[in-house]
């Protein structure tokens, strides 16, 4: 049987619940075996049977509170990880409550915690594997969702480029517009808006319609909207009065007035900021008390031998809200007058031998853990730029200053995407800024962990070509 819409299928949801029950029972059986013995677990004593029964039943409220998102088309790997952790936490909470009500048997909290960890791992592996399979399947032309665009092609350009990712499984049938299409928009022009209704009647496979409203076509727009409502076609209208906005907006209320803010900023939430700050303090504090003193002693001796001058290099850079702070680094260049003006280049004569090694391995950034502990920086965020560069690029690059809405980081999304080191052209800096703004609008704790992990991998593999 061919299922056209996996996200809405009741059969698929039932299969997911059954699968989750299987995984949660495996997880708590394994936890019981680790806490006791595998021989005892294989015998399935009464206490284990009760534990597995409660674990299985706890899946139903967990599924309702934290429904899976891995079947959705527009979802990222870090979203799947976050939802897997959330689901396991909700399941564990119901498990603890239920176990507390059973007075006749004592269940160690450690055993429940281990079971929840195992469940999280299995859940994430399963969901990410299926999501990757669906992406490949959709890239091969299966499980497609047919889409049409209506309106000015330049306003719809971002929608086109997003939906044109074949792994998402969208097939754009064409666009209805009077305007000339951009060179990179390779889809048929199906005519003006008066042709939309006849086309929809002849193509029932259309499931999504994206429109830029036009005051010259009010009657046609209303007719199209009503047809979509009556034929289960999802209708999306782009806010024509805010055409200069290209990113997603956040809906909010001021009293009884509905407002649209220009972007979603997860770190505006005090809980998210507090969690990020607590993690920064914990990691930087442990690092400064353990690894850093040893690295500092070794680096200080070699730096002093190879180049006279201070061990720590201080440079004024822009941080949160554009405020200036002293960014700390191990000095990797000879003392020079151009340190606050010129970026380092590949064969920069200002670098000394050990300094070049530190830059390639990121060791020169280690003193910035002090900045993190002080609250001037974060472990993850947009890299802070020299004052001169901020002044220069803020004039040349649109929305450049948006990157200062969060604390700068030792590493960031732009860096793990390859935008690191020297920027020879304005276009290269613009790509870096776009990545930084994406981070501002899509922050999550799991994303920070993912960036840190990829940074460590890049350091070990020494595959950062621009690290000089």
ROMI-310846 format. One record per residue (C-alpha): residue in one letter; residue number from 1; x, y, z. Coordinates in pm, whole numbers, plus 50000, padded with zeros to 5 digits. Example, Ala and Ser with C-alpha at 12.3 -4.5 7.8 and 13.67 -1.06 7.14 Angstrom:
<vokes>
@resn->A resi->1 X->51230 Y->49550 Z->50780 .
@resn->S resi->2 X->51367 Y->49894 Z->50714 .
</vokes>
This chain:
<vokes>
@resn->X resi->1 X->50000 Y->50000 Z->50000 .
@resn->X resi->2 X->50137 Y->50340 Z->49900 .
@resn->X resi->3 X->50107 Y->50612 Z->50164 .
@resn->X resi->4 X->50098 Y->50956 Z->50003 .
@resn->X resi->5 X->50134 Y->51174 Z->50313 .
@resn->X resi->6 X->50352 Y->51014 Z->50578 .
@resn->X resi->7 X->50315 Y->51306 Z->50821 .
@resn->X resi->8 X->49937 Y->51268 Z->50848 .
@resn->X resi->9 X->49900 Y->50890 Z->50817 .
@resn->X resi->10 X->49733 Y->50721 Z->51116 .
@resn->X resi->11 X->49889 Y->50391 Z->51013 .
@resn->X resi->12 X->50238 Y->50543 Z->51024 .
@resn->X resi->13 X->50171 Y->50698 Z->51365 .
@resn->X resi->14 X->50056 Y->50361 Z->51499 .
@resn->X resi->15 X->50372 Y->50199 Z->51362 .
@resn->X resi->16 X->50587 Y->50465 Z->51533 .
@resn->X resi->17 X->50414 Y->50405 Z->51867 .
@resn->X resi->18 X->50469 Y->50029 Z->51837 .
@resn->X resi->19 X->50832 Y->50088 Z->51749 .
@resn->X resi->20 X->50876 Y->50325 Z->52046 .
@resn->X resi->21 X->50724 Y->50066 Z->52279 .
@resn->X resi->22 X->50970 Y->49807 Z->52150 .
@resn->X resi->23 X->51267 Y->50041 Z->52197 .
@resn->X resi->24 X->51164 Y->50155 Z->52545 .
@resn->X resi->25 X->51123 Y->49795 Z->52659 .
@resn->X resi->26 X->51464 Y->49704 Z->52517 .
@resn->X resi->27 X->51614 Y->50008 Z->52693 .
@resn->X resi->28 X->51474 Y->49928 Z->53037 .
@resn->X resi->29 X->51552 Y->49558 Z->53001 .
@resn->X resi->30 X->51913 Y->49655 Z->52927 .
@resn->X resi->31 X->51914 Y->49895 Z->53223 .
@resn->X resi->32 X->51787 Y->49619 Z->53452 .
@resn->X resi->33 X->52053 Y->49382 Z->53321 .
@resn->X resi->34 X->52331 Y->49638 Z->53381 .
@resn->X resi->35 X->52211 Y->49712 Z->53734 .
@resn->X resi->36 X->52169 Y->49344 Z->53823 .
@resn->X resi->37 X->52281 Y->49061 Z->53591 .
@resn->X resi->38 X->52197 Y->48955 Z->53238 .
@resn->X resi->39 X->52104 Y->48611 Z->53365 .
@resn->X resi->40 X->51846 Y->48761 Z->53601 .
@resn->X resi->41 X->51714 Y->48987 Z->53324 .
@resn->X resi->42 X->51671 Y->48689 Z->53091 .
@resn->X resi->43 X->51462 Y->48520 Z->53359 .
@resn->X resi->44 X->51218 Y->48815 Z->53354 .
@resn->X resi->45 X->51141 Y->48842 Z->53726 .
@resn->X resi->46 X->50817 Y->49002 Z->53844 .
@resn->X resi->47 X->50980 Y->49341 Z->53916 .
@resn->X resi->48 X->51119 Y->49359 Z->53561 .
@resn->X resi->49 X->50783 Y->49271 Z->53408 .
@resn->X resi->50 X->50618 Y->49554 Z->53600 .
@resn->X resi->51 X->50894 Y->49793 Z->53497 .
@resn->X resi->52 X->50859 Y->49701 Z->53128 .
@resn->X resi->53 X->50480 Y->49730 Z->53143 .
@resn->X resi->54 X->50497 Y->50077 Z->53297 .
@resn->X resi->55 X->50763 Y->50182 Z->53045 .
@resn->X resi->56 X->50543 Y->50065 Z->52756 .
@resn->X resi->57 X->50237 Y->50250 Z->52889 .
@resn->X resi->58 X->50437 Y->50570 Z->52943 .
@resn->X resi->59 X->50497 Y->50591 Z->52568 .
@resn->X resi->60 X->50139 Y->50702 Z->52502 .
@resn->X resi->61 X->50144 Y->51028 Z->52704 .
@resn->X resi->62 X->50501 Y->51094 Z->52583 .
@resn->X resi->63 X->50388 Y->51053 Z->52221 .
@resn->X resi->64 X->50099 Y->51294 Z->52281 .
@resn->X resi->65 X->50309 Y->51561 Z->52458 .
@resn->X resi->66 X->50618 Y->51530 Z->52235 .
@resn->X resi->67 X->50500 Y->51397 Z->51896 .
@resn->X resi->68 X->50777 Y->51288 Z->51657 .
@resn->X resi->69 X->50891 Y->51533 Z->51389 .
@resn->X resi->70 X->51138 Y->51321 Z->51192 .
@resn->X resi->71 X->50887 Y->51254 Z->50911 .
@resn->X resi->72 X->50850 Y->51625 Z->50838 .
@resn->X resi->73 X->51023 Y->51757 Z->50531 .
@resn->X resi->74 X->51158 Y->52084 Z->50670 .
@resn->X resi->75 X->51338 Y->51947 Z->50974 .
@resn->X resi->76 X->51710 Y->51935 Z->51062 .
@resn->X resi->77 X->51920 Y->51676 Z->51242 .
@resn->X resi->78 X->51956 Y->51887 Z->51556 .
@resn->X resi->79 X->51574 Y->51921 Z->51571 .
@resn->X resi->80 X->51544 Y->51542 Z->51569 .
@resn->X resi->81 X->51801 Y->51514 Z->51848 .
@resn->X resi->82 X->51624 Y->51776 Z->52059 .
@resn->X resi->83 X->51286 Y->51609 Z->52014 .
@resn->X resi->84 X->51432 Y->51265 Z->52095 .
@resn->X resi->85 X->51576 Y->51396 Z->52422 .
@resn->X resi->86 X->51247 Y->51572 Z->52502 .
@resn->X resi->87 X->51044 Y->51256 Z->52434 .
@resn->X resi->88 X->51272 Y->51044 Z->52655 .
@resn->X resi->89 X->51256 Y->51302 Z->52937 .
@resn->X resi->90 X->50875 Y->51309 Z->52927 .
@resn->X resi->91 X->50867 Y->50930 Z->52923 .
@resn->X resi->92 X->51106 Y->50914 Z->53219 .
@resn->X resi->93 X->50894 Y->51164 Z->53414 .
@resn->X resi->94 X->50580 Y->50954 Z->53373 .
@resn->X resi->95 X->50786 Y->50645 Z->53455 .
@resn->X resi->96 X->50906 Y->50795 Z->53784 .
@resn->X resi->97 X->50553 Y->50905 Z->53879 .
@resn->X resi->98 X->50407 Y->50563 Z->53804 .
@resn->X resi->99 X->50686 Y->50380 Z->53988 .
@resn->X resi->100 X->50633 Y->50604 Z->54289 .
@resn->X resi->101 X->50269 Y->50495 Z->54306 .
@resn->X resi->102 X->50367 Y->50127 Z->54314 .
@resn->X resi->103 X->50450 Y->50079 Z->54682 .
@resn->X resi->104 X->50508 Y->49704 Z->54677 .
@resn->X resi->105 X->50826 Y->49715 Z->54465 .
@resn->X resi->106 X->51129 Y->49944 Z->54497 .
@resn->X resi->107 X->51273 Y->50072 Z->54168 .
@resn->X resi->108 X->51616 Y->50244 Z->54183 .
@resn->X resi->109 X->51617 Y->50590 Z->54024 .
@resn->X resi->110 X->51955 Y->50512 Z->53867 .
@resn->X resi->111 X->51801 Y->50220 Z->53682 .
@resn->X resi->112 X->51527 Y->50444 Z->53542 .
@resn->X resi->113 X->51783 Y->50709 Z->53441 .
@resn->X resi->114 X->52001 Y->50453 Z->53257 .
@resn->X resi->115 X->51691 Y->50321 Z->53080 .
@resn->X resi->116 X->51598 Y->50674 Z->52970 .
@resn->X resi->117 X->51951 Y->50736 Z->52836 .
@resn->X resi->118 X->51942 Y->50410 Z->52638 .
@resn->X resi->119 X->51597 Y->50500 Z->52508 .
@resn->X resi->120 X->51722 Y->50843 Z->52395 .
@resn->X resi->121 X->52011 Y->50689 Z->52202 .
@resn->X resi->122 X->51794 Y->50425 Z->52032 .
@resn->X resi->123 X->51525 Y->50681 Z->51954 .
@resn->X resi->124 X->51769 Y->50924 Z->51793 .
@resn->X resi->125 X->51943 Y->50652 Z->51588 .
@resn->X resi->126 X->51610 Y->50520 Z->51463 .
@resn->X resi->127 X->51460 Y->50860 Z->51381 .
@resn->X resi->128 X->51771 Y->51006 Z->51216 .
@resn->X resi->129 X->51819 Y->50687 Z->51010 .
@resn->X resi->130 X->51459 Y->50692 Z->50885 .
@resn->X resi->131 X->51482 Y->51066 Z->50815 .
@resn->X resi->132 X->51800 Y->51013 Z->50610 .
@resn->X resi->133 X->51631 Y->50727 Z->50421 .
@resn->X resi->134 X->51328 Y->50947 Z->50344 .
@resn->X resi->135 X->51557 Y->51222 Z->50216 .
@resn->X resi->136 X->51725 Y->50978 Z->49976 .
@resn->X resi->137 X->51388 Y->50837 Z->49872 .
@resn->X resi->138 X->51245 Y->51183 Z->49804 .
@resn->X resi->139 X->51558 Y->51276 Z->49610 .
@resn->X resi->140 X->51481 Y->50979 Z->49385 .
@resn->X resi->141 X->51131 Y->51109 Z->49314 .
@resn->X resi->142 X->50924 Y->50923 Z->49576 .
@resn->X resi->143 X->50674 Y->51071 Z->49825 .
@resn->X resi->144 X->50666 Y->51404 Z->49637 .
@resn->X resi->145 X->50449 Y->51699 Z->49736 .
@resn->X resi->146 X->50341 Y->51913 Z->49438 .
@resn->X resi->147 X->50365 Y->52291 Z->49474 .
@resn->X resi->148 X->50283 Y->52601 Z->49269 .
@resn->X resi->149 X->50398 Y->52959 Z->49322 .
@resn->X resi->150 X->50191 Y->53271 Z->49254 .
@resn->X resi->151 X->50326 Y->53625 Z->49247 .
@resn->X resi->152 X->50642 Y->53825 Z->49202 .
@resn->X resi->153 X->50932 Y->53582 Z->49137 .
@resn->X resi->154 X->51193 Y->53792 Z->49319 .
@resn->X resi->155 X->50984 Y->53790 Z->49637 .
@resn->X resi->156 X->50936 Y->53413 Z->49601 .
@resn->X resi->157 X->51305 Y->53347 Z->49533 .
@resn->X resi->158 X->51383 Y->53224 Z->49886 .
@resn->X resi->159 X->51077 Y->52998 Z->49883 .
@resn->X resi->160 X->51185 Y->52856 Z->49548 .
@resn->X resi->161 X->51543 Y->52784 Z->49658 .
@resn->X resi->162 X->51426 Y->52620 Z->49982 .
@resn->X resi->163 X->51166 Y->52397 Z->49816 .
@resn->X resi->164 X->51398 Y->52316 Z->49526 .
@resn->X resi->165 X->51612 Y->52102 Z->49758 .
@resn->X resi->166 X->51522 Y->51760 Z->49615 .
@resn->X resi->167 X->51583 Y->51581 Z->49945 .
@resn->X resi->168 X->51278 Y->51759 Z->50089 .
@resn->X resi->169 X->51048 Y->51595 Z->49837 .
@resn->X resi->170 X->50880 Y->51903 Z->49688 .
@resn->X resi->171 X->50809 Y->51929 Z->49316 .
@resn->X resi->172 X->50751 Y->52287 Z->49200 .
@resn->X resi->173 X->50518 Y->52263 Z->48901 .
@resn->X resi->174 X->50555 Y->52627 Z->48801 .
@resn->X resi->175 X->50491 Y->52992 Z->48884 .
@resn->X resi->176 X->50209 Y->53230 Z->48786 .
@resn->X resi->177 X->50347 Y->53577 Z->48729 .
@resn->X resi->178 X->50359 Y->53866 Z->48482 .
@resn->X resi->179 X->50724 Y->53936 Z->48566 .
@resn->X resi->180 X->51039 Y->53795 Z->48411 .
@resn->X resi->181 X->51191 Y->53511 Z->48612 .
@resn->X resi->182 X->51541 Y->53538 Z->48765 .
@resn->X resi->183 X->51808 Y->53337 Z->48576 .
@resn->X resi->184 X->51840 Y->53082 Z->48859 .
@resn->X resi->185 X->51464 Y->53014 Z->48883 .
@resn->X resi->186 X->51427 Y->52723 Z->48640 .
@resn->X resi->187 X->51054 Y->52650 Z->48643 .
@resn->X resi->188 X->50776 Y->52709 Z->48387 .
@resn->X resi->189 X->50595 Y->53043 Z->48386 .
@resn->X resi->190 X->50231 Y->52933 Z->48374 .
@resn->X resi->191 X->50079 Y->53276 Z->48306 .
@resn->X resi->192 X->49918 Y->53544 Z->48524 .
@resn->X resi->193 X->49691 Y->53495 Z->48825 .
@resn->X resi->194 X->49379 Y->53455 Z->48612 .
@resn->X resi->195 X->49519 Y->53120 Z->48499 .
@resn->X resi->196 X->49554 Y->52979 Z->48852 .
@resn->X resi->197 X->49195 Y->52854 Z->48899 .
@resn->X resi->198 X->49174 Y->52662 Z->48569 .
@resn->X resi->199 X->49514 Y->52509 Z->48646 .
@resn->X resi->200 X->49410 Y->52397 Z->48995 .
@resn->X resi->201 X->49095 Y->52233 Z->48859 .
@resn->X resi->202 X->49301 Y->52042 Z->48602 .
@resn->X resi->203 X->49578 Y->51941 Z->48849 .
@resn->X resi->204 X->49431 Y->51791 Z->49167 .
@resn->X resi->205 X->49779 Y->51670 Z->49267 .
@resn->X resi->206 X->49870 Y->52025 Z->49384 .
@resn->X resi->207 X->49898 Y->52023 Z->49766 .
@resn->X resi->208 X->50069 Y->52355 Z->49850 .
@resn->X resi->209 X->50027 Y->52704 Z->49705 .
@resn->X resi->210 X->50261 Y->52994 Z->49791 .
@resn->X resi->211 X->50133 Y->53339 Z->49696 .
@resn->X resi->212 X->50248 Y->53700 Z->49710 .
@resn->X resi->213 X->49917 Y->53895 Z->49738 .
@resn->X resi->214 X->49859 Y->54169 Z->49481 .
@resn->X resi->215 X->49601 Y->54448 Z->49525 .
@resn->X resi->216 X->49532 Y->54434 Z->49149 .
@resn->X resi->217 X->49397 Y->54079 Z->49191 .
@resn->X resi->218 X->49186 Y->54091 Z->49507 .
@resn->X resi->219 X->48893 Y->53900 Z->49355 .
@resn->X resi->220 X->49119 Y->53632 Z->49206 .
@resn->X resi->221 X->49311 Y->53595 Z->49532 .
@resn->X resi->222 X->48992 Y->53544 Z->49733 .
@resn->X resi->223 X->48868 Y->53285 Z->49484 .
@resn->X resi->224 X->49200 Y->53098 Z->49495 .
@resn->X resi->225 X->49202 Y->53100 Z->49875 .
@resn->X resi->226 X->48847 Y->52961 Z->49898 .
@resn->X resi->227 X->48925 Y->52689 Z->49644 .
@resn->X resi->228 X->49234 Y->52585 Z->49842 .
@resn->X resi->229 X->49031 Y->52569 Z->50164 .
@resn->X resi->230 X->48765 Y->52352 Z->50000 .
@resn->X resi->231 X->49012 Y->52114 Z->49836 .
@resn->X resi->232 X->49265 Y->52059 Z->50117 .
@resn->X resi->233 X->49539 Y->52262 Z->49947 .
@resn->X resi->234 X->49761 Y->52440 Z->50198 .
@resn->X resi->235 X->49762 Y->52812 Z->50122 .
@resn->X resi->236 X->50064 Y->53022 Z->50224 .
@resn->X resi->237 X->50066 Y->53401 Z->50180 .
@resn->X resi->238 X->50390 Y->53598 Z->50193 .
@resn->X resi->239 X->50357 Y->53933 Z->50377 .
@resn->X resi->240 X->50373 Y->54168 Z->50079 .
@resn->X resi->241 X->50383 Y->54476 Z->50304 .
@resn->X resi->242 X->50714 Y->54351 Z->50442 .
@resn->X resi->243 X->50889 Y->54246 Z->50122 .
@resn->X resi->244 X->51224 Y->54361 Z->50254 .
@resn->X resi->245 X->51212 Y->54081 Z->50514 .
@resn->X resi->246 X->51357 Y->53754 Z->50389 .
@resn->X resi->247 X->51370 Y->53552 Z->50709 .
@resn->X resi->248 X->51097 Y->53396 Z->50920 .
@resn->X resi->249 X->50914 Y->53629 Z->51154 .
@resn->X resi->250 X->50786 Y->53585 Z->51507 .
@resn->X resi->251 X->50422 Y->53649 Z->51594 .
@resn->X resi->252 X->50364 Y->53828 Z->51923 .
@resn->X resi->253 X->50106 Y->54047 Z->52096 .
@resn->X resi->254 X->50125 Y->54389 Z->52258 .
@resn->X resi->255 X->49805 Y->54413 Z->52454 .
@resn->X resi->256 X->49534 Y->54339 Z->52198 .
@resn->X resi->257 X->49758 Y->54429 Z->51904 .
@resn->X resi->258 X->49916 Y->54153 Z->51695 .
@resn->X resi->259 X->50277 Y->54222 Z->51596 .
@resn->X resi->260 X->50533 Y->54061 Z->51366 .
@resn->X resi->261 X->50892 Y->54084 Z->51482 .
@resn->X resi->262 X->51155 Y->54063 Z->51210 .
@resn->X resi->263 X->51306 Y->53736 Z->51331 .
@resn->X resi->264 X->51277 Y->53455 Z->51579 .
@resn->X resi->265 X->51549 Y->53483 Z->51847 .
@resn->X resi->266 X->51554 Y->53181 Z->52079 .
@resn->X resi->267 X->51813 Y->53347 Z->52305 .
@resn->X resi->268 X->51567 Y->53623 Z->52388 .
@resn->X resi->269 X->51405 Y->53365 Z->52615 .
@resn->X resi->270 X->51558 Y->53407 Z->52967 .
@resn->X resi->271 X->51547 Y->53029 Z->53021 .
@resn->X resi->272 X->51752 Y->52966 Z->52706 .
@resn->X resi->273 X->51999 Y->53241 Z->52797 .
@resn->X resi->274 X->52033 Y->53105 Z->53149 .
@resn->X resi->275 X->52091 Y->52750 Z->53026 .
@resn->X resi->276 X->52354 Y->52866 Z->52777 .
@resn->X resi->277 X->52530 Y->53082 Z->53039 .
@resn->X resi->278 X->52531 Y->52801 Z->53296 .
@resn->X resi->279 X->52685 Y->52563 Z->53042 .
@resn->X resi->280 X->52945 Y->52825 Z->52945 .
@resn->X resi->281 X->53048 Y->52878 Z->53308 .
@resn->X resi->282 X->53063 Y->52506 Z->53383 .
@resn->X resi->283 X->53274 Y->52410 Z->53079 .
@resn->X resi->284 X->53505 Y->52715 Z->53089 .
@resn->X resi->285 X->53551 Y->52683 Z->53465 .
@resn->X resi->286 X->53653 Y->52316 Z->53442 .
@resn->X resi->287 X->53885 Y->52392 Z->53148 .
@resn->X resi->288 X->54053 Y->52687 Z->53324 .
@resn->X resi->289 X->54114 Y->52480 Z->53639 .
@resn->X resi->290 X->54250 Y->52170 Z->53464 .
@resn->X resi->291 X->54387 Y->52192 Z->53108 .
@resn->X resi->292 X->54456 Y->52564 Z->53070 .
@resn->X resi->293 X->54733 Y->52604 Z->53334 .
@resn->X resi->294 X->54938 Y->52328 Z->53169 .
@resn->X resi->295 X->54886 Y->52467 Z->52819 .
@resn->X resi->296 X->54967 Y->52818 Z->52940 .
@resn->X resi->297 X->55300 Y->52715 Z->53096 .
@resn->X resi->298 X->55414 Y->52526 Z->52784 .
@resn->X resi->299 X->55294 Y->52797 Z->52543 .
@resn->X resi->300 X->55447 Y->53079 Z->52750 .
@resn->X resi->301 X->55794 Y->52921 Z->52750 .
@resn->X resi->302 X->55795 Y->52855 Z->52373 .
@resn->X resi->303 X->55648 Y->53197 Z->52286 .
@resn->X resi->304 X->55911 Y->53375 Z->52497 .
@resn->X resi->305 X->56190 Y->53173 Z->52331 .
@resn->X resi->306 X->56072 Y->53236 Z->51974 .
@resn->X resi->307 X->55945 Y->53594 Z->52001 .
@resn->X resi->308 X->56004 Y->53866 Z->52264 .
@resn->X resi->309 X->55689 Y->54025 Z->52404 .
@resn->X resi->310 X->55380 Y->53936 Z->52606 .
@resn->X resi->311 X->55236 Y->53582 Z->52614 .
@resn->X resi->312 X->54876 Y->53697 Z->52593 .
@resn->X resi->313 X->54765 Y->53920 Z->52306 .
@resn->X resi->314 X->54472 Y->54152 Z->52381 .
@resn->X resi->315 X->54266 Y->54297 Z->52101 .
@resn->X resi->316 X->53957 Y->54516 Z->52122 .
@resn->X resi->317 X->53664 Y->54352 Z->51945 .
@resn->X resi->318 X->53287 Y->54396 Z->51925 .
@resn->X resi->319 X->53072 Y->54168 Z->52135 .
@resn->X resi->320 X->52709 Y->54149 Z->52246 .
@resn->X resi->321 X->52511 Y->54457 Z->52133 .
@resn->X resi->322 X->52828 Y->54585 Z->51964 .
@resn->X resi->323 X->52998 Y->54656 Z->52298 .
@resn->X resi->324 X->53379 Y->54660 Z->52294 .
@resn->X resi->325 X->53577 Y->54408 Z->52500 .
@resn->X resi->326 X->53935 Y->54278 Z->52515 .
@resn->X resi->327 X->53950 Y->53947 Z->52328 .
@resn->X resi->328 X->54235 Y->53730 Z->52461 .
@resn->X resi->329 X->54462 Y->53503 Z->52255 .
@resn->X resi->330 X->54804 Y->53347 Z->52285 .
@resn->X resi->331 X->55030 Y->53579 Z->52088 .
@resn->X resi->332 X->55109 Y->53408 Z->51757 .
@resn->X resi->333 X->55283 Y->53698 Z->51578 .
@resn->X resi->334 X->55580 Y->53917 Z->51647 .
@resn->X resi->335 X->55481 Y->54247 Z->51806 .
@resn->X resi->336 X->55377 Y->54473 Z->51515 .
@resn->X resi->337 X->55188 Y->54793 Z->51446 .
@resn->X resi->338 X->54937 Y->54629 Z->51208 .
@resn->X resi->339 X->54788 Y->54380 Z->51455 .
@resn->X resi->340 X->54461 Y->54574 Z->51489 .
@resn->X resi->341 X->54435 Y->54651 Z->51119 .
@resn->X resi->342 X->54537 Y->54356 Z->50901 .
@resn->X resi->343 X->54411 Y->53996 Z->50900 .
@resn->X resi->344 X->54661 Y->53713 Z->50909 .
@resn->X resi->345 X->54741 Y->53563 Z->50568 .
@resn->X resi->346 X->54876 Y->53221 Z->50470 .
@resn->X resi->347 X->55243 Y->53318 Z->50450 .
@resn->X resi->348 X->55224 Y->53614 Z->50683 .
@resn->X resi->349 X->55582 Y->53717 Z->50778 .
@resn->X resi->350 X->55455 Y->53847 Z->51113 .
@resn->X resi->351 X->55393 Y->53492 Z->51238 .
@resn->X resi->352 X->55665 Y->53296 Z->51416 .
@resn->X resi->353 X->55692 Y->52918 Z->51387 .
@resn->X resi->354 X->55511 Y->52812 Z->51705 .
@resn->X resi->355 X->55256 Y->53088 Z->51650 .
@resn->X resi->356 X->55174 Y->52941 Z->51310 .
@resn->X resi->357 X->55128 Y->52599 Z->51472 .
@resn->X resi->358 X->54896 Y->52744 Z->51738 .
@resn->X resi->359 X->54678 Y->52915 Z->51478 .
@resn->X resi->360 X->54642 Y->52597 Z->51271 .
@resn->X resi->361 X->54545 Y->52393 Z->51578 .
@resn->X resi->362 X->54330 Y->52666 Z->51741 .
@resn->X resi->363 X->54546 Y->52659 Z->52054 .
@resn->X resi->364 X->54587 Y->53037 Z->52026 .
@resn->X resi->365 X->54214 Y->53072 Z->52107 .
@resn->X resi->366 X->54238 Y->52894 Z->52445 .
@resn->X resi->367 X->54268 Y->53214 Z->52655 .
@resn->X resi->368 X->53922 Y->53307 Z->52531 .
@resn->X resi->369 X->53785 Y->53061 Z->52786 .
@resn->X resi->370 X->53863 Y->53344 Z->53031 .
@resn->X resi->371 X->53639 Y->53572 Z->52822 .
@resn->X resi->372 X->53370 Y->53304 Z->52836 .
@resn->X resi->373 X->53392 Y->53266 Z->53214 .
@resn->X resi->374 X->53371 Y->53645 Z->53255 .
@resn->X resi->375 X->53057 Y->53654 Z->53041 .
@resn->X resi->376 X->53209 Y->53855 Z->52752 .
@resn->X resi->377 X->53191 Y->53559 Z->52516 .
@resn->X resi->378 X->53020 Y->53223 Z->52484 .
@resn->X resi->379 X->53160 Y->52884 Z->52385 .
@resn->X resi->380 X->52952 Y->52902 Z->52065 .
@resn->X resi->381 X->52849 Y->53213 Z->51874 .
@resn->X resi->382 X->52955 Y->53440 Z->51589 .
@resn->X resi->383 X->53330 Y->53504 Z->51595 .
@resn->X resi->384 X->53411 Y->53857 Z->51721 .
@resn->X resi->385 X->53567 Y->54090 Z->51465 .
@resn->X resi->386 X->53821 Y->54368 Z->51498 .
@resn->X resi->387 X->53672 Y->54715 Z->51547 .
@resn->X resi->388 X->53801 Y->54830 Z->51209 .
@resn->X resi->389 X->53637 Y->54537 Z->51032 .
@resn->X resi->390 X->53305 Y->54594 Z->51209 .
@resn->X resi->391 X->53309 Y->54957 Z->51102 .
@resn->X resi->392 X->53401 Y->54865 Z->50745 .
@resn->X resi->393 X->53173 Y->54568 Z->50684 .
@resn->X resi->394 X->52870 Y->54719 Z->50857 .
@resn->X resi->395 X->52864 Y->54972 Z->50573 .
@resn->X resi->396 X->52914 Y->54713 Z->50299 .
@resn->X resi->397 X->52704 Y->54416 Z->50410 .
@resn->X resi->398 X->52331 Y->54431 Z->50477 .
@resn->X resi->399 X->52224 Y->54313 Z->50824 .
@resn->X resi->400 X->52587 Y->54274 Z->50931 .
@resn->X resi->401 X->52515 Y->54405 Z->51283 .
@resn->X resi->402 X->52249 Y->54136 Z->51345 .
@resn->X resi->403 X->52532 Y->53899 Z->51440 .
@resn->X resi->404 X->52587 Y->54112 Z->51753 .
@resn->X resi->405 X->52244 Y->54023 Z->51896 .
@resn->X resi->406 X->52412 Y->53727 Z->52073 .
@resn->X resi->407 X->52745 Y->53688 Z->52250 .
@resn->X resi->408 X->53044 Y->53613 Z->52027 .
@resn->X resi->409 X->53187 Y->53263 Z->52052 .
@resn->X resi->410 X->53516 Y->53075 Z->52050 .
@resn->X resi->411 X->53366 Y->52874 Z->51764 .
@resn->X resi->412 X->53048 Y->52914 Z->51565 .
@resn->X resi->413 X->52817 Y->52788 Z->51294 .
@resn->X resi->414 X->53004 Y->52986 Z->51028 .
@resn->X resi->415 X->53336 Y->52829 Z->51127 .
@resn->X resi->416 X->53215 Y->52468 Z->51107 .
@resn->X resi->417 X->53060 Y->52551 Z->50768 .
@resn->X resi->418 X->53406 Y->52640 Z->50639 .
@resn->X resi->419 X->53386 Y->53019 Z->50671 .
@resn->X resi->420 X->53698 Y->53056 Z->50882 .
@resn->X resi->421 X->54019 Y->53255 Z->50864 .
@resn->X resi->422 X->54106 Y->53522 Z->50611 .
@resn->X resi->423 X->53825 Y->53684 Z->50411 .
@resn->X resi->424 X->53973 Y->53810 Z->50085 .
@resn->X resi->425 X->53648 Y->53943 Z->49936 .
@resn->X resi->426 X->53328 Y->54107 Z->50060 .
@resn->X resi->427 X->53132 Y->53806 Z->49926 .
@resn->X resi->428 X->53326 Y->53573 Z->50156 .
@resn->X resi->429 X->53243 Y->53790 Z->50456 .
@resn->X resi->430 X->52879 Y->53809 Z->50344 .
@resn->X resi->431 X->52858 Y->53426 Z->50343 .
@resn->X resi->432 X->53001 Y->53422 Z->50694 .
@resn->X resi->433 X->52751 Y->53684 Z->50812 .
@resn->X resi->434 X->52460 Y->53485 Z->50663 .
@resn->X resi->435 X->52574 Y->53179 Z->50859 .
@resn->X resi->436 X->52600 Y->53388 Z->51178 .
@resn->X resi->437 X->52247 Y->53527 Z->51132 .
@resn->X resi->438 X->52117 Y->53173 Z->51072 .
@resn->X resi->439 X->52266 Y->53077 Z->51407 .
@resn->X resi->440 X->52101 Y->53376 Z->51581 .
@resn->X resi->441 X->51761 Y->53272 Z->51443 .
@resn->X resi->442 X->51794 Y->52896 Z->51491 .
@resn->X resi->443 X->51982 Y->52859 Z->51820 .
@resn->X resi->444 X->51922 Y->52549 Z->52029 .
@resn->X resi->445 X->52127 Y->52379 Z->52298 .
@resn->X resi->446 X->52165 Y->52072 Z->52077 .
@resn->X resi->447 X->52293 Y->52295 Z->51795 .
@resn->X resi->448 X->52565 Y->52431 Z->52026 .
@resn->X resi->449 X->52669 Y->52075 Z->52116 .
@resn->X resi->450 X->52675 Y->51982 Z->51748 .
@resn->X resi->451 X->52895 Y->52282 Z->51661 .
@resn->X resi->452 X->53136 Y->52204 Z->51946 .
@resn->X resi->453 X->53161 Y->51842 Z->51836 .
@resn->X resi->454 X->53230 Y->51937 Z->51474 .
@resn->X resi->455 X->53491 Y->52190 Z->51590 .
@resn->X resi->456 X->53677 Y->51920 Z->51784 .
@resn->X resi->457 X->53661 Y->51683 Z->51484 .
@resn->X resi->458 X->53796 Y->51956 Z->51253 .
@resn->X resi->459 X->54081 Y->52025 Z->51494 .
@resn->X resi->460 X->54176 Y->51657 Z->51512 .
@resn->X resi->461 X->54154 Y->51608 Z->51136 .
@resn->X resi->462 X->54341 Y->51934 Z->51068 .
@resn->X resi->463 X->54108 Y->51994 Z->50772 .
@resn->X resi->464 X->54051 Y->52367 Z->50820 .
@resn->X resi->465 X->54223 Y->52502 Z->50510 .
@resn->X resi->466 X->54186 Y->52867 Z->50605 .
@resn->X resi->467 X->54325 Y->52825 Z->50957 .
@resn->X resi->468 X->54634 Y->53043 Z->50935 .
</vokes>
